[in-house]
Amino acid sequence: MNSAAIEQSVLGLPKPERAHLVHLLLDSLDAPSETDIQDIWLREAHRRADEIDTGKVNLVSGEQLEREVQALLR
């Protein structure tokens, strides 16, 4: 199906369904690609590794984290 046929089909839909499609299409334009997502996470991983390497953050064990979370929830 080519774009002209899709356009004709879509324009024949009721207004609420066309509005729903408009929102989906606009959201798809704003959504990052898989490559973008991978790049974002890679940069975040490097940032976090740098914070650890430079001593900006202190690492804690999973057990210590659990104790701190439980203390906050009490």
Stockholm file with secondary structure:
# STOCKHOLM 1.0

chainA/1-74         MNSAAIEQSVLGLPKPERAHLVHLLLDSLDAPSETDIQDIWLREAHRRADEIDTGKVNLVSGEQLEREVQALLR
#=GR chainA/1-74 SS CCHHHHHHHHHTSCHHHHHHHHHHHHHHHHSCCHHHHHHHHHHHHHHHHHHHHTTSSCCCCHHHHHHHHHHHHC
#=GC SS_cons        CCHHHHHHHHHTSCHHHHHHHHHHHHHHHHSCCHHHHHHHHHHHHHHHHHHHHTTSSCCCCHHHHHHHHHHHHC
//
